[in-house]
Amino acid sequence: MTLEGLDDLDRAILGALQRDARHASSGDIAASMDVSASTVRKRIQRLESEGIITGYNATVDYERAGYPLQVLLFCTATIPDREEMADRAIAVPGVVRVQEVATGEENLLVTAVAEDTDELTAIAQELAELGLTIGEEELVRGDEAVAFHQFTAAIDGESD
């Protein structure tokens, strides 16, 4: 299913879950969209079974959790091995996210967190041992995210 296959209720559900999945009840979503809670629950099940909703994650403030260093590592993998290398990189302790980039030489963006520079060095060494070439390392100061506006517009009563 693509965005064209999503209706306003699907978008509202996705927006509400992206904003705060822990507190977004099917009843609250249903009330805002004038449908029943069971309809919302069925839609959520469908969105999950079709792979549109792939999981629910907590947003963690790593610094407050005792891991003050968050680093973006711009890595290069050979094109045929990129997907496999992403799977292997996400298994490295300290790596919390891996993104495959479709263009450019540095085609894997790896996010790692650590308590200190020794841990970061160990993570970088393990990634290099996997066969990745690390081009750049950038220290992250802050990290903010919002729900996709196409999804929240439906629940906020906005039109495109």
C-alpha positions, 0 to 999 in steps of 0.5 A: 500500500502506498500513500495514495492508498491511505485514506484520512483515517489511516493518515490520522492513525499514523499521525496520532501514533507518530506523535505519541504511540503510548498515549494514542488510544483507539478511542481518542483517535476514533472520537476525533475522526467520528468513527468507532474505536473498533474501526480504528483498532482494525485499521491499526491491525491492517496497517501493521499486517501490511508493513506500514506500521513496522513497530513502536519505539521509545524516544530516548534521551541518551545523554540523560540515560548516561550515554552523553556521546551520540555520533553520526558515522558516514560509512561506505559499503560496496553497493552489492553489500550495502544491505547486508552491511547495514544488517551487520552494522546494526548488530554492533553494540552501541549502534542504535540506527543504520540508514542506507543512503541511495546516493553518494559514496558514503552510503550508510549513515550509522548512529552510535551512542557511548559513555566515552570516547573509548567506547566510540573508538571500539564501535568504529573499530568493529564497523571497520572490521566488518568492512565498512570505511568510515569517512566522517564522524559528527558529534550530535548535539540534539535530536528532534523529530515530529510526525509527518505532516501528511498524517497529522493534517487528517487528525488536526482537521487540516486539508491538503 
